[in-house]
Amino acid sequence: MITQAVVSWAMELWAWFLGLFDDVKIPDFAMHPPAAIKTITQWLDGFSVWFPWDAFKTFIIGTVAFVLTCFLVRAVRTAIGHLPFIGGNG
């Protein structure tokens, strides 16, 4: 229940953040990978007999999530630093 509440708060916060950029449209090339990337991933999936791709996927996803979290924390700290009533320089 607690996890579900935290996830719903995060989703609401993310929806609010994206709502700030109503005029921005994400291009199609960013939403759908090219056919060549799909072909490469299908080709690499055939090597699953020798390589534990699930472990690599977990590691890569974890690393990307960690880096994005660090960037988000830094961006929030920078944004808060510009608020004059908190002590920022405006």
Stockholm file with secondary structure:
# STOCKHOLM 1.0

chainA/1-90         MITQAVVSWAMELWAWFLGLFDDVKIPDFAMHPPAAIKTITQWLDGFSVWFPWDAFKTFIIGTVAFVLTCFLVRAVRTAIGHLPFIGGNG
#=GR chainA/1-90 SS CHHHHHHHHHHHHHHHHHHTTTTCCCCHHHHSCCHHHHHHHHHHHGGGGTSCHHHHHHHHHHHHHHHHHHHHHHHHHHHHHTCGGGTCCC
#=GC SS_cons        CHHHHHHHHHHHHHHHHHHTTTTCCCCHHHHSCCHHHHHHHHHHHGGGGTSCHHHHHHHHHHHHHHHHHHHHHHHHHHHHHTCGGGTCCC
//
